[in-house]
Amino acid sequence: MQLSFSRSSKNIVVDWWWRVDKWLLAAVLFLLFCGVLLSLSASPAVAQRIGVGTYHFVYRHAFYLCLAVGVMLFFSMLGVKSVRRAALVGYVVVMILMIATLLFGVEIKGAKRWIDLGVQIQPSELLKPMFVVFTAWLFEMQRRYKNFPGVWISIALCGLTCLLLLKQPDYGMTFVVAAIWFVQLFVAGLPIKKLVIIGCGLLVVFAVAYLALPHVQVRVEQMLAGVFGGDPSYQVKRSLEAFKNGGMFGVGVGEGIVKWRIPDAHTDFIFPVAAEEYGMFFCLLIVAAYAIIVVRSMWLSGRDDNMFIVLSVCGLATSLGLQAFINMASTLQLGPTKGMALPLVSYGGSSLIGAAIGVGILLSLTRKNVHAEDKDEEN
């Protein structure tokens, strides 16, 4: 049976192809391609250093990539109602996994962020897209039903989520979740006075974290020392050397040396590998891809009058853009190192799947006429 790619076709794949935003899809696929390219460059050096097969991480990245693409396509084909339900169920499941991680998790480098379920999973990476969509639904419900305390429920959920993240501890992810929630509050139209009060409260929390937690102090002071002329950390110093060595067009594929010097060259510090081997021009293409996803998502959501879609898209775009910015800024000594992956590019099963869920929902909610699928529930 021949598959017709006519616009009038009722096939779900064909319908998806004609309605999905091609700019967003192209930017996402480019970043996934960069992840494969940089995994081939950085992973063998890391694998040899820890005594596993040369292409150990390359094969694993390829497996995670296939899984991530399938997850992304699945979520991108969901309707608005299905996205809501998936987010609710997903958030509950991930929160249970977060609690289980604190009780039974695997401790690595002083943090309990992983749980062994046959394979090691980092639930916090799967949390962000579910949290964003669920809180967007709560804000929409408050707008639709005046007596529904959507904002207060979101405050409680944000507080609980951040508390579980701090207990791991994962300060970087806590900051990202709090920032996303604050952006959603702003877009939802919360009065400026309340936003200022909440913003000041968040600043107080971060100030207390800096004063009370030595780990946070060390990261921030290392960053400030480098910015004001002091010595940066060892990894950041090697990272800056990689940017300098790479110049505009890089030293050549496989010719970089930073991957032999930095333990996390395939994960948190994959951006310097790109800079050294492929050059600044290639790095700018990566930055441009993230910018396209964030800016175009915001622009498309601004044309919609459905609050759930607007808040979900803005939150997901903020999550992706903020995480990418934090990762790249830390490698350039523009922010403290956070142990945060470069979304869609860095090696890591949970981070890649979590990012795939986020961009899949983003592609779903930015499809042409997607709000029409929500019309029955609006009435």
C-alpha positions as CSV (number, residue, x, y, z in Angstrom):
1,M,0.0,0.0,0.0
2,Q,1.5,3.3,-1.1
3,L,1.7,6.1,1.5
4,S,0.4,9.4,0.2
5,F,2.1,12.6,1.4
6,S,-0.7,14.8,0.3
7,R,-1.8,17.5,2.8
8,S,-5.3,15.9,2.8
9,S,-3.9,12.5,4.0
10,K,-5.4,11.2,7.2
11,N,-2.2,9.3,8.1
12,I,-0.8,10.4,11.4
13,V,2.8,10.6,10.2
14,V,1.9,12.5,7.1
15,D,-0.3,14.9,9.0
16,W,2.5,15.4,11.6
17,W,5.0,16.2,8.8
18,W,2.8,18.9,7.3
19,R,2.0,20.5,10.6
20,V,5.2,20.4,12.6
21,D,7.4,23.5,12.5
22,K,10.3,22.7,10.2
23,W,12.7,25.3,11.7
24,L,12.4,23.8,15.2
25,L,12.7,20.3,13.8
26,A,15.8,21.2,11.8
27,A,17.5,22.9,14.8
28,V,16.8,19.9,17.1
29,L,18.1,17.4,14.5
30,F,21.2,19.5,14.0
31,L,22.0,19.4,17.7
32,L,21.5,15.7,17.8
33,F,23.9,15.3,14.9
34,C,26.4,17.5,16.8
35,G,26.0,15.1,19.7
36,V,27.0,12.1,17.6
37,L,29.9,14.0,16.0
38,L,31.3,15.2,19.3
39,S,30.7,11.8,21.0
40,L,33.0,10.3,18.3
41,S,35.6,13.0,19.1
42,A,35.5,13.0,22.9
43,S,34.3,9.6,24.1
44,P,37.2,7.3,23.0
45,A,39.7,9.4,25.1
46,V,37.4,9.1,28.2
47,A,36.9,5.4,27.6
48,Q,40.6,4.7,27.3
49,R,41.3,6.7,30.5
50,I,38.9,4.6,32.6
51,G,39.8,1.3,31.0
52,V,36.8,0.3,28.9
53,G,36.5,-0.4,25.2
54,T,37.5,2.5,22.9
55,Y,34.0,3.0,21.5
56,H,32.1,2.1,24.7
57,F,30.5,5.5,25.1
58,V,30.0,5.9,21.4
59,Y,27.9,2.7,21.2
60,R,25.9,3.7,24.3
61,H,25.3,7.2,22.9
62,A,24.0,5.7,19.7
63,F,21.6,3.5,21.6
64,Y,20.4,6.4,23.7
65,L,20.1,8.5,20.6
66,C,17.8,6.0,18.9
67,L,15.7,5.8,22.0
68,A,15.6,9.6,22.3
69,V,14.5,10.1,18.7
70,G,11.7,7.6,19.2
71,V,10.6,9.3,22.4
72,M,10.7,12.7,20.7
73,L,8.6,11.6,17.8
74,F,6.1,9.9,20.1
75,F,5.6,13.1,22.2
76,S,5.6,15.3,19.1
77,M,2.6,13.5,17.7
78,L,0.4,13.7,20.9
79,G,-2.6,16.0,21.0
80,V,-3.0,18.8,23.6
81,K,-5.1,16.6,25.9
82,S,-2.7,13.7,25.7
83,V,0.2,16.0,26.5
84,R,-1.6,17.2,29.7
85,R,-2.3,13.6,30.8
86,A,1.2,12.4,30.0
87,A,2.6,15.3,32.1
88,L,0.4,14.6,35.1
89,V,1.2,10.8,35.1
90,G,4.9,11.5,34.3
91,Y,5.3,14.0,37.1
92,V,3.8,11.7,39.7
93,V,6.0,8.8,38.5
94,V,9.2,10.9,38.5
95,M,8.5,12.4,41.9
96,I,8.2,8.8,43.3
97,L,11.5,8.0,41.6
98,M,13.0,11.1,43.2
99,I,12.0,10.0,46.7
100,A,13.2,6.5,45.9
101,T,16.5,7.9,44.8
102,L,17.1,9.6,48.2
103,L,16.3,6.4,49.9
104,F,17.9,3.8,47.7
105,G,19.9,5.8,45.2
106,V,23.5,5.3,44.0
107,E,25.9,7.9,45.4
108,I,28.4,9.2,42.9
109,K,30.8,12.1,43.7
110,G,29.0,12.8,46.9
111,A,25.5,13.2,45.3
112,K,22.6,10.8,45.2
113,R,21.1,11.6,41.8
114,W,20.9,8.2,40.3
115,I,18.8,5.1,41.0
116,D,19.5,1.6,39.7
117,L,16.5,0.0,38.0
118,G,18.5,-2.5,36.0
119,V,20.0,0.6,34.3
120,Q,21.0,3.8,36.2
121,I,18.4,6.6,35.8
122,Q,18.7,10.2,36.9
123,P,15.1,11.1,37.6
124,S,15.8,14.9,37.9
125,E,16.6,15.0,34.2
126,L,13.1,13.6,33.4
127,L,11.5,15.9,35.8
128,K,11.8,19.3,34.0
129,P,9.4,18.8,31.1
130,M,6.8,17.1,33.3
131,F,7.0,19.9,35.8
132,V,6.8,22.6,33.2
133,V,3.7,21.2,31.5
134,F,1.9,20.3,34.8
135,T,2.4,23.8,36.3
136,A,1.2,25.3,33.0
137,W,-2.0,23.2,33.3
138,L,-2.4,24.4,36.9
139,F,-2.2,28.1,35.8
140,E,-4.6,27.5,33.0
141,M,-7.1,25.8,35.4
142,Q,-7.0,28.8,37.7
143,R,-7.7,31.1,34.8
144,R,-10.6,28.9,33.7
145,Y,-12.1,28.3,37.1
146,K,-11.7,31.3,39.4
147,N,-11.9,29.3,42.6
148,F,-9.2,26.8,41.6
149,P,-6.0,27.6,43.6
150,G,-3.6,26.8,40.7
151,V,-0.9,29.2,41.7
152,W,-0.9,28.0,45.3
153,I,-0.7,24.4,44.2
154,S,2.2,25.3,41.9
155,I,4.0,27.0,44.7
156,A,3.7,23.9,46.9
157,L,4.9,21.6,44.0
158,C,7.8,23.9,43.2
159,G,8.8,24.0,46.8
160,L,8.6,20.2,47.1
161,T,10.5,19.6,43.9
162,C,13.3,22.0,44.8
163,L,13.5,20.5,48.3
164,L,14.0,17.0,46.8
165,L,16.6,18.4,44.4
166,L,18.5,20.1,47.2
167,K,18.5,16.9,49.3
168,Q,20.4,15.1,46.5
169,P,22.1,17.7,46.3
170,D,21.6,19.2,42.8
171,Y,21.9,23.0,43.1
172,G,22.1,23.6,39.4
173,M,18.9,21.8,38.6
174,T,17.2,23.5,41.6
175,F,18.1,26.9,40.1
176,V,16.8,25.9,36.7
177,V,13.4,24.6,38.0
178,A,12.9,27.7,40.1
179,A,13.8,30.0,37.2
180,I,11.4,28.2,34.8
181,W,8.6,28.4,37.4
182,F,9.3,32.2,37.8
183,V,9.1,32.7,34.1
184,Q,5.8,30.9,33.9
185,L,4.4,33.1,36.7
186,F,5.5,36.2,34.8
187,V,4.0,35.0,31.5
188,A,0.8,34.0,33.3
189,G,0.3,37.6,34.3
190,L,0.9,37.6,38.0
191,P,0.9,41.1,39.4
192,I,4.3,42.8,39.4
193,K,4.2,43.3,43.2
194,K,3.8,39.6,43.8
195,L,6.5,38.8,41.3
196,V,8.9,41.1,43.1
197,I,8.1,39.5,46.4
198,I,8.6,36.0,45.0
199,G,11.8,37.1,43.2
200,C,13.2,38.6,46.4
201,G,12.3,35.4,48.2
202,L,14.2,33.4,45.7
203,L,17.2,35.7,46.0
204,V,17.2,35.2,49.7
205,V,17.1,31.4,49.3
206,F,20.1,31.5,47.0
207,A,22.0,33.9,49.4
208,V,21.3,31.5,52.3
209,A,22.5,28.6,50.1
210,Y,25.7,30.4,49.4
211,L,26.4,31.3,53.1
212,A,25.3,27.9,54.4
213,L,26.6,25.4,51.9
214,P,30.5,25.2,51.4
215,H,30.0,23.4,48.0
216,V,28.1,26.3,46.6
217,Q,30.7,28.8,48.0
218,V,33.5,27.0,46.3
219,R,31.8,26.9,42.9
220,V,30.9,30.6,43.0
221,E,34.3,31.8,44.4
222,Q,36.1,29.8,41.7
223,M,34.1,31.5,39.0
224,L,34.5,35.0,40.6
225,A,38.3,34.5,41.1
226,G,38.7,33.7,37.4
227,V,36.5,36.7,36.3
228,F,38.5,39.1,38.4
229,G,42.0,37.9,37.5
230,G,42.4,34.9,39.8
231,D,43.0,31.3,38.9
232,P,40.0,29.4,37.6
233,S,39.5,25.7,38.4
234,Y,41.6,23.1,36.6
235,Q,38.8,22.1,34.2
236,V,37.9,25.6,33.3
237,K,41.5,26.5,32.7
238,R,41.9,23.6,30.3
239,S,38.6,24.6,28.7
240,L,39.7,28.1,28.0
241,E,42.9,26.8,26.5
242,A,40.8,24.6,24.1
243,F,38.9,27.7,22.9
244,K,42.2,29.5,22.3
245,N,43.8,26.6,20.5
246,G,40.8,26.0,18.3
247,G,40.6,29.5,16.8
248,M,37.9,30.0,14.1
249,F,38.0,26.7,12.3
250,G,39.6,24.3,14.8
251,V,42.7,22.1,14.8
252,G,41.0,19.2,13.0
253,V,38.9,16.2,13.8
254,G,40.5,14.0,16.4
255,E,43.5,16.4,16.8
256,G,42.3,18.1,20.0
257,I,44.0,17.5,23.4
258,V,41.5,18.9,25.8
259,K,39.5,15.6,25.8
260,W,42.6,13.8,27.3
261,R,42.9,16.4,30.1
262,I,39.3,16.8,31.3
263,P,37.5,13.9,32.9
264,D,34.0,15.0,31.8
265,A,34.9,15.9,28.2
266,H,32.0,13.8,26.8
267,T,29.4,15.3,29.2
268,D,29.7,18.6,31.0
269,F,32.7,19.9,29.0
270,I,31.8,18.7,25.5
271,F,31.6,22.3,24.3
272,P,35.4,22.9,24.6
273,V,35.9,19.8,22.5
274,A,33.8,21.3,19.8
275,A,35.7,24.6,20.1
276,E,39.1,23.0,19.8
277,E,38.5,20.5,17.1
278,Y,35.9,22.3,15.0
279,G,36.5,25.9,15.9
280,M,34.5,28.9,17.0
281,F,32.4,29.0,13.8
282,F,31.0,25.5,14.6
283,C,30.4,26.6,18.2
284,L,28.4,29.6,16.9
285,L,26.3,27.3,14.8
286,I,25.5,25.3,18.0
287,V,24.5,28.5,19.8
288,A,22.4,29.6,16.8
289,A,20.5,26.3,16.9
290,Y,19.6,26.8,20.6
291,A,18.6,30.4,19.8
292,I,16.4,29.3,16.9
293,I,14.6,26.8,19.2
294,V,14.1,29.4,22.0
295,V,13.2,32.4,19.9
296,R,11.0,30.6,17.4
297,S,9.2,28.7,20.2
298,M,8.4,32.0,22.0
299,W,7.3,33.6,18.8
300,L,5.0,30.7,17.8
301,S,3.5,30.6,21.3
302,G,2.9,34.4,21.2
303,R,0.5,33.8,18.3
304,D,-1.7,31.4,20.3
305,D,-4.5,32.4,22.8
306,N,-4.4,29.1,24.7
307,M,-2.8,29.8,28.0
308,F,-1.8,26.2,28.5
309,I,0.1,26.1,25.2
310,V,1.7,29.5,25.8
311,L,3.0,28.7,29.3
312,S,4.1,25.2,28.3
313,V,6.0,26.3,25.3
314,C,7.6,29.3,27.1
315,G,8.6,27.0,30.0
316,L,10.1,24.3,27.8
317,A,12.0,26.8,25.7
318,T,13.3,28.5,28.8
319,S,14.4,25.2,30.3
320,L,16.3,24.2,27.2
321,G,17.9,27.6,26.6
322,L,18.8,28.2,30.3
323,Q,20.5,24.8,30.6
324,A,22.4,25.3,27.4
325,F,23.5,28.8,28.6
326,I,24.6,27.5,32.0
327,N,26.7,24.7,30.4
328,M,28.4,26.9,27.8
329,A,28.9,29.8,30.3
330,S,30.6,27.5,32.8
331,T,33.1,26.3,30.2
332,L,33.9,30.0,29.3
333,Q,34.3,31.1,32.9
334,L,31.2,33.2,32.7
335,G,29.4,31.2,35.5
336,P,30.2,28.6,38.1
337,T,30.6,25.0,37.0
338,K,27.3,23.1,37.6
339,G,27.8,19.6,36.4
340,M,25.0,20.2,33.9
341,A,24.9,18.5,30.5
342,L,24.6,20.4,27.2
343,P,21.0,19.4,26.2
344,L,20.7,17.1,23.1
345,V,24.5,17.1,22.7
346,S,26.2,15.7,25.8
347,Y,26.5,12.0,26.5
348,G,24.1,10.6,29.0
349,G,21.0,8.5,28.8
350,S,18.7,10.3,31.3
351,S,19.7,13.8,30.1
352,L,19.2,12.9,26.4
353,I,15.8,11.3,27.1
354,G,14.7,14.2,29.3
355,A,15.6,16.7,26.6
356,A,13.9,14.5,23.9
357,I,10.7,14.6,26.0
358,G,10.9,18.4,26.3
359,V,11.5,19.1,22.6
360,G,8.9,16.4,21.6
361,I,6.3,18.3,23.6
362,L,7.6,21.6,22.2
363,L,7.2,20.2,18.6
364,S,3.7,19.0,19.5
365,L,2.4,22.2,21.0
366,T,3.9,24.4,18.2
367,R,2.2,22.5,15.3
368,K,-0.1,24.4,13.0
369,N,-3.7,24.6,14.4
370,V,-2.8,22.5,17.4
371,H,-5.1,24.6,19.6
372,A,-8.1,23.2,17.6
373,E,-7.5,19.9,19.3
374,D,-8.3,21.6,22.7
375,K,-11.5,23.1,21.5
376,D,-13.8,20.4,23.0
377,E,-12.3,20.8,26.4
378,E,-12.5,24.6,26.2
379,N,-16.3,24.5,25.7
